[in-house]
Each structure stands twice: as structure tokens, then as C-alpha cells.
Amino acid sequence: FLILIIALLNHFGYFENKYRDNILNEEFSATIVKKYVNKKEHMTPMVELSNGNKIVNYFPKNNIELIVGDSLVKKKNSTDMQFYREKKITYSINLLEK
């Protein structure tokens, strides 16, 4: 019975809406302080941000590679994250695109 309810919620987009809402509520501004390769996670390229968060440094669809000193800005109620290099916006990526 529980599996049926979860399947129905998924079919009608409940979990996608939750994901979208989480992105819309998120807000941060940070600078990249470190680049590294996470060997424990299959050699995944990563960056560490000034706010303590870590994100994957891999945006193949957009051909972007982040470098130390770049800034990332995500404003509340927006699905976009902006990349700044030398105080100029270099790219904006929609976080809902897969």
C-alpha cells in the first residue's frame, strides 16, 4: 500500500516539486578556495567553497571549469547560479536542467 502511494506521488511530480522548492529556497554566495580530485568517489573533480560546502567541478553540458578565486552566487527564488571570474559574470546555469 505504501509503495502504491509513493508511486502515485512520484507520477504526479510531488518529488520533482520538492526538489524545485529546495532549489528556490537555497541562497548563498561563496568563493572557490580549493580544487581537488576525490579519489574515494571515482576520481570526481571537486571544489571547496568559502562557506564550507563542496560541489562537483563538472559541467560538461556548459563546458565550464571552475578555478580557485571564482565566485558562485545563488539567489533565493531563482533557479540560476551565476559564476563570476574577476568580478564579471562569466556564466549562469539553471540548476533544474539535467
C-alpha positions in Angstrom: 0.0 0.0 0.0 2.8 2.4 0.9 4.6 1.6 -2.3 1.5 2.5 -4.3 1.2 5.9 -2.6 4.8 6.7 -3.2 4.5 5.6 -6.9 1.4 7.9 -7.3 3.2 10.8 -5.7 6.1 10.3 -8.0 3.9 10.0 -11.0 2.2 13.3 -10.3 5.5 15.2 -9.8 5.5 15.6 -6.0 9.1 14.7 -5.6 10.2 17.0 -8.5 8.3 19.8 -7.0 10.1 19.2 -3.7 13.4 19.3 -5.5 12.4 22.6 -7.3 11.3 24.1 -4.0 14.6 23.2 -2.3 16.5 24.9 -5.1 14.2 28.0 -5.0 14.8 28.3 -1.2 18.5 28.0 -1.3 20.7 31.1 -1.2 24.4 31.5 -1.0 27.4 33.5 -2.1 30.8 31.8 -1.9 34.3 31.8 -3.4 36.2 28.7 -4.5 39.1 28.2 -2.1 40.3 24.8 -3.2 40.2 22.4 -6.2 40.9 18.7 -5.7 40.1 15.2 -7.0 38.1 12.9 -4.7 39.8 9.6 -5.2 37.3 7.8 -2.9 34.5 8.8 -5.2 35.8 7.5 -8.5 38.2 10.5 -9.2 35.5 13.1 -9.1 36.7 16.6 -9.6 35.5 18.8 -6.7 35.8 22.3 -5.4 35.6 23.6 -1.8 33.8 26.8 -1.2 34.5 29.6 1.3 31.2 28.7 3.1 32.4 25.1 3.7 30.3 23.4 1.0 31.8 21.1 -1.6 30.5 20.7 -5.1 31.4 18.7 -8.2 33.5 20.7 -10.6 32.0 19.1 -13.7 29.6 20.9 -16.0 30.0 19.1 -19.4 26.9 20.5 -21.0 28.1 24.0 -20.4 31.8 23.5 -20.9 32.7 25.3 -17.6 35.7 24.6 -15.3 35.8 26.4 -12.1 39.1 27.7 -10.8 40.3 29.0 -7.3 39.1 32.5 -6.9 35.9 32.2 -8.9 32.7 33.2 -7.1 29.4 31.4 -7.1 26.1 33.2 -6.3 22.7 31.6 -5.9 19.8 34.0 -5.0 16.7 32.9 -3.2 13.6 32.3 -5.5 15.9 31.8 -8.5 16.8 28.5 -10.2 20.0 30.0 -11.6 23.5 30.0 -10.2 26.0 32.6 -11.5 29.7 32.1 -11.9 31.9 35.2 -11.5 35.6 35.5 -12.5 37.5 38.7 -11.9 34.2 40.3 -10.7 32.5 39.7 -14.1 29.7 37.3 -14.6 31.1 34.5 -16.8 28.2 32.1 -16.9 24.8 31.4 -15.4 23.5 27.8 -15.1 19.9 26.6 -14.4 20.1 24.2 -11.5 16.9 22.4 -12.7 18.4 21.4 -16.0 19.6 17.8 -16.1 
